[in-house]
Amino acid sequence: RKRLQKESYRLALEEFLKRPQFHLVRTFSAVAGTLRYSDTDLTYWSFIADGALPDAYKKRAETFVARMSPFLNWWTMGVHSLFLVFFFHGVLRRNWSIIVISAVIILKVFIHAVVVSQARFFLIVVALEFFVVALGIEDIAKRRFSFKSLSQAAALSIVLMGAIVMAYSPAAAYVRSHDELQVLYRF
């Protein structure tokens, strides 16, 4: 066990260096997929997974999740898009509250991109994104409204979210086609 702990960093580095393109695409795909489908994934674990609810409620829970999933996917993307609008707006207007909280969000996403990417770890990201949106709205209300700044921020958000959405499916397909299902390590 101690040897495995000692060797794990070397092992991870060797695996990354063996297939860097695969691991970069896998990381992007995992984070983009988790950010896009996090609410749907959490709904599954909250309502449908074995033991989540008594069996008597299982059929109704499955129907509820089936009906809500498409909405939740778009809802999640909408939240991230709104965050990006107010993130870019905050950067353009040099709002340090927005910039600092956004840096925390980016750091949190980066950490989970490298360590583990599961929906439950991104709940705090969404909560902080709501906080940035609120700060952005407050910024617009308190300062002189700048249509130019807001429209530039919206355009940047649309471009970035569009790129992420368009790149996700090909990235996920690439990962599925190049993934080694079982890797054995011997010590």
Secondary structure, DSSP 8 states (H G I E B T S, - for coil): -HHHHHHHHHHHHHHHHHSHHHHHHHHHHHHHHHHHHHHHHHHIIIIISTTSS-GGGHHHHHHHHHHHHHHHHHHHHHHHHHHHHHHHHHHHTT-HHHHHHHHHHHHHHHHHHHS---GGGGHHHHHHHHHHHHHHHHHHHHS---HHHHHHHHHHHHHHHHHHHHHHHHHHHHHHHH--S------
